[in-house]
Amino acid sequence: MEAIFVETDVPEPGNTRSITVNEQKVLLCNIDGEVFAIENSCTHARVLLSSGRLIGGEIECPVHGARFDVRTGAVMCPPARKGLQSFPVCVVDGGVEVRLSEESTPQ
């Protein structure tokens, strides 16, 4: 599948931005100038991670404090046990391209 272009501002380093790509809620995370894309829903509490805190390279769920690595989607701190889907992302002029079909397996 081709990359899907989403017109949006890229988040500043240390920040996040939620977007929707073909009805999939995606969270863009900027870590030291590198942008990563993960699903925007905690696998434990099913709440939007965009309401949580970005701490280093991890996003923290605002409900129970589960943490996920934004680079890989891996669980870093319970109570979550299932990782997030991560998506290849490319920053382009005026937005981002996200590939939903090549999502990685949750870790």
Contact map, one row per residue, 1 for C-alpha under 8 A:
11100000000000000000000000000000000000000000000000000000000000000000000000000000000000000000000000101100000
11110000000000000000000000000000000000000000000000000000000000000000000000000000000000000000000000100000000
11111000000000000000000000000000000000000000000000000000000000000000000000000000000000000000000011110000000
01111100000000000000100000000000000000000000000000000000000000000000000000000000000000000000000011100000000
00111110000000000000000000000000000000000000000000000000000000000000000000000000000000000000001111000000000
00011111000000000010100000000000000000000000000000000000000000000000000000000000000000000000001111000000000
00001111100000000000000000000000000000000000000000000000000000000000000000000000000000000000011100000000000
00000111110000000010000000000000000000000000000000000000000000000000000000000000000000000000011100000000000
00000011111000000000000000000000000000000000000000000000000000000000000000000000000000000000011000000000000
00000001111100001000000000010100001000000000000000000000000000000000000000000000000000000010001100000000000
00000000111111111000000000011100000000000000000000000000000000000000000000000000000000000000000000000000000
00000000011111110000000000000100100000000000000000000000000000000000000000000000000000000000000000000000000
00000000001111100000000000000111110000000000000000000000000000000000000000000000000000000000000000000000000
00000000001111110000000000001111000000000000000000000101000000000000000000000000000000000000000000000000000
00000000001111111000000000001110000000000000000000000100000000000000000000000000000000000000000000000000000
00000000001101111100000000111100000000000000000001000100000000000000000000000000000000000000000000000000000
00000000011000111110000000111000000000000000000001000000000000000000000000000000000000000000000000000000000
00000000000000011111000011110000000000010000000001000000000000000000000000000000000000000000000000000000000
00000101000000001111100011110000000000000000000000000000000000000000000000000000000000000000000000000000000
00000000000000000111111111000000000000000000000000000000000000000000000000000000000000000000000000000000000
00010100000000000011111111000000000000000000000000000000000000000000000000000000000000000000000001010000000
00000000000000000001111100000000000000000000000000000000000000000000000000000000000000000000000000000000000
00000000000000000001111110000000000000000000000000000000000000000000000000000000000000000000000000000000000
00000000000000000001111111000000000000100000000000000000000000000000000000000000000000000000000000000000000
00000000000000000111101111100000000000111000000000000000000000000000000000000000000000000000000000000000000
00000000000000000111100111110000000011110000000000000000000000000000000000000000000000000000000000000000000
00000000000000011110000011111000000011110000000011000000000000000000000000000000000000000000000000000000000
00000000011000011110000001111100001111000000000000000000000000000000000000000000000000000000000000000000000
00000000001001111000000000111110001110000000000000000000000000000000010000000000000000000000000000000000000
00000000011111110000000000011111111100000000000000000000000000000000000000000000000000000000000000000000000
00000000000011100000000000001111111100000000000000000001100000000000000000000000000000000000000000000000000
00000000000011000000000000000111110000000000000000000000000000000000000000000000000000000000000000000000000
00000000000110000000000000000111111000000000000000000000000000000000000000000000000000000000000000000000000
00000000000010000000000000000111111100000000000000000000000000000000000000000000000000000000000000000000000
00000000010000000000000000011110111110000000000000000000000000000000000000000000000000001110000000000000000
00000000000000000000000000011110011111000000000000000000000000000000011000000000000001111000000000000000000
00000000000000000000000001111000001111100000000000000000000000000000011000000000000001111000000001000000000
00000000000000000000000001110000000111110000000000000000000000000000010010000000000111100000000000000000000
00000000000000000000000111100000000011111000000000000000000000000000000000000000000111100000000000000000000
00000000000000000100000011100000000001111100000111000000000000000000000000000000000000000000000000000000000
00000000000000000000000010000000000000111110011110000000000000000000000000000000000100000000000000000000000
00000000000000000000000000000000000000011111111110000000000010000000000000000001000100000000000000000000000
00000000000000000000000000000000000000001111110000000000000000000000000000000001111100000000000000000000000
00000000000000000000000000000000000000000111110000000000000000000100000000000011110000000000000000000000000
00000000000000000000000000000000000000000111111000000000000000110000000000000000000000000000000000000000000
00000000000000000000000000000000000000001111111100000000000000000000000000000000000000000000000000000000000
00000000000000000000000000000000000000001100111110000000000011100000000000000000000000000000000000000000000
00000000000000000000000000000000000000011100011111110000000010000000000000000000000000000000000000000000000
00000000000000000000000000100000000000011100001111110000001111000000000000000000000000000000000000000000000
00000000000000011100000000100000000000010000000111111000000000000000000000000000000000000000000000000000000
00000000000000000000000000000000000000000000000111111000000011000000000000000000000000000000000000000000000
00000000000000000000000000000000000000000000000111111100001111000000000000000000000000000000000000000000000
00000000000000000000000000000000000000000000000001111110001111000000000000000000000000000000000000000000000
00000000000001110000000000000000000000000000000000011111111100000000000000000000000000000000000000000000000
00000000000000000000000000000000000000000000000000001111111100000000000000000000000000000000000000000000000
00000000000001000000000000000010000000000000000000000111110000000000000000000000000000000000000000000000000
00000000000000000000000000000010000000000000000000000111111000000000111000000000000000000000000000000000000
00000000000000000000000000000000000000000000000000000111111100000011110000010000000000000000000000000000000
00000000000000000000000000000000000000000000000010011110111110000011110000000000000000000000000000000000000
00000000000000000000000000000000000000000000000010011110011111001111000000000000000000000000000000000000000
00000000000000000000000000000000000000000100001110111000001111111110000000000000000000000000000000000000000
00000000000000000000000000000000000000000000001010111000000111111000000000000000000000000000000000000000000
00000000000000000000000000000000000000000000101000000000000011111000000000000000000000000000000000000000000
00000000000000000000000000000000000000000000100000000000000011111100000000000010000000000000000000000000000
00000000000000000000000000000000000000000000000000000000000111111110000000001110000000000000000000000000000
00000000000000000000000000000000000000000001000000000000000110011111000000111111000000000000000000000000000
00000000000000000000000000000000000000000000000000000000011110001111100000111101000000000000000000000000000
00000000000000000000000000000000000000000000000000000000011100000111110011111000001100000000000000000000000
00000000000000000000000000000000000000000000000000000000111000000011111111110000000000000000000000000000000
00000000000000000000000000001000000111000000000000000000111000000001111111000000000001000000000000000000000
00000000000000000000000000000000000110000000000000000000100000000000111110000000000001000000000000000000000
00000000000000000000000000000000000000000000000000000000000000000000111111000000000111000000000000000001001
00000000000000000000000000000000000001000000000000000000000000000001111111100000001111000000000000000000011
00000000000000000000000000000000000000000000000000000000000000000001110111110000011100000000000000000000011
00000000000000000000000000000000000000000000000000000000000000000111100011111101111100000000000000000000001
00000000000000000000000000000000000000000000000000000000010000000111100001111100000000000000000000000000000
00000000000000000000000000000000000000000000000000000000000000001111000000111111000000000000000000000000000
00000000000000000000000000000000000000000000000000000000000000001110000000111111100000000000000000000000000
00000000000000000000000000000000000000000001000000000000000000011100000000001111100000000000000000000000000
00000000000000000000000000000000000000000111000000000000000000000110000000101111111000000000000000000000000
00000000000000000000000000000000000000000011000000000000000000000000000000100111111000000000000000000000000
00000000000000000000000000000000000000000011000000000000000000000000000001100001111100000000000000000000011
00000000000000000000000000000000000000000010000000000000000000000001000011100001111110000000000000000000011
00000000000000000000000000000000000001101110000000000000000000000001000111100000011111000000000000000000111
00000000000000000000000000000000000001100000000000000000000000000000000110000000001111100000000000000011110
00000000000000000000000000000000000111100000000000000000000000000000011110000000000111110000000000000011110
00000000000000000000000000000000000111100000000000000000000000000000000000000000000011111000000001110111000
00000000000000000000000000000000000110000000000000000000000000000000000000000000000001111100000001110110000
00000000000000000000000000000000001110000000000000000000000000000000000000000000000000111110000111100000000
00000000000000000000000000000000001000000000000000000000000000000000000000000000000000011111000111000000000
00000000010000000000000000000000001000000000000000000000000000000000000000000000000000001111101110000000000
00000000000000000000000000000000000000000000000000000000000000000000000000000000000000000111111110000000000
00000000000000000000000000000000000000000000000000000000000000000000000000000000000000000011111100000000000
00000011100000000000000000000000000000000000000000000000000000000000000000000000000000000001111100000000000
00001111110000000000000000000000000000000000000000000000000000000000000000000000000000000011111110000000000
00001111010000000000000000000000000000000000000000000000000000000000000000000000000000001111111111000000000
00111100000000000000000000000000000000000000000000000000000000000000000000000000000000001111001111100000000
00111100000000000000100000000000000010000000000000000000000000000000000000000000000000111100000111110000000
11110000000000000000000000000000000000000000000000000000000000000000000000000000000000111000000011111110000
00100000000000000000100000000000000000000000000000000000000000000000000000000000000000110000000001111110000
10000000000000000000000000000000000000000000000000000000000000000000000000000000000000000000000000111110000
10000000000000000000000000000000000000000000000000000000000000000000000000000000000000110000000000111111000
00000000000000000000000000000000000000000000000000000000000000000000000000000000000011110000000000111111100
00000000000000000000000000000000000000000000000000000000000000000000000100000000000011100000000000000111110
00000000000000000000000000000000000000000000000000000000000000000000000000000000000111000000000000000011111
00000000000000000000000000000000000000000000000000000000000000000000000011000000011111000000000000000001111
00000000000000000000000000000000000000000000000000000000000000000000000111100000011100000000000000000000111
